[in-house]
Structures are given as C-alpha cells and as structure tokens.
Amino acid sequence: MKQVLLSSSLLIALSGPLYAQESADEDGFSLMERGVELFFEGIMREMEPALDDLRGMAEGMEPAMREFVLEMGPAFVELLGKIDDLSAYHPPEMLSNGDIIIRRKFPLTPETEESGEVEL
C-alpha cells in the first residue's frame, strides 16, 4: 500500500512541471492529468473489494475489542503503575533454558539493595 501511495505521489509531483509543457485539450485537462485520473480510478476499483472486506472485518471485531478494552484496561493501568520507566531497562533476553529476563540499565540504589527483599 505504501508503494502505491509513494508512486502515486511521485506521479502527481511530476505532473506539475509537465503540465506547463503540454497544451490542454477541450475539457481543460492535459494528457498527463487525464492519465493520473485514470490511474487513480483504476486503483480505487481494484482496492474497493479489499476495503469492503476490511470494513466488514473491523465491524465484526468491534464488540470483542470493546469488551477487551473494558476488561483489560484497568489491569494495564495497574501494570504500568508498577513499571517505573521502560527506558531504565534493557530489552528482554531469552536464556538457553527458556527463561526471559529483563535487566536494569542502572543498578538499584544502595538503600533498596540492603533490604534484601525482591518484590515480584
């Protein structure tokens, strides 16, 4: 999709200078403008079934997503409250035994290390 938009933008950008060089036909459109118009009409015709399918899928998922957000939203807020700052941690690593660890970038302050307790 990005490639289509990029190529379309490029065609539009190039059509400006070319427009000045071409004479307009009786409808007031240059050949380049008419080509770009036909190109976009073709893309829209080709994309319409996919967009309709996507719209239908989104409408079908809406109730489930709404329920998920209502149930899990408070849990995510609570979880984010327990995590101080994500930039203070390295990305997760998977050990050879399958354990996943998340290392701190900076060591804990001495007063927290002396307590000896680790809250999980």
Secondary structure, 3 states (H helix, E strand, C coil): CHHHHHHHHHHHHHHHHHHHHCCCCCCCCCHHHHHHHHHHHHHHHHHHHHHHHHHHHHHHHHHHHHHHHHHHHHHHHHHHHHCCCHHHECCCEECCCCCEECCECCCCCHHHHHCCCCCC
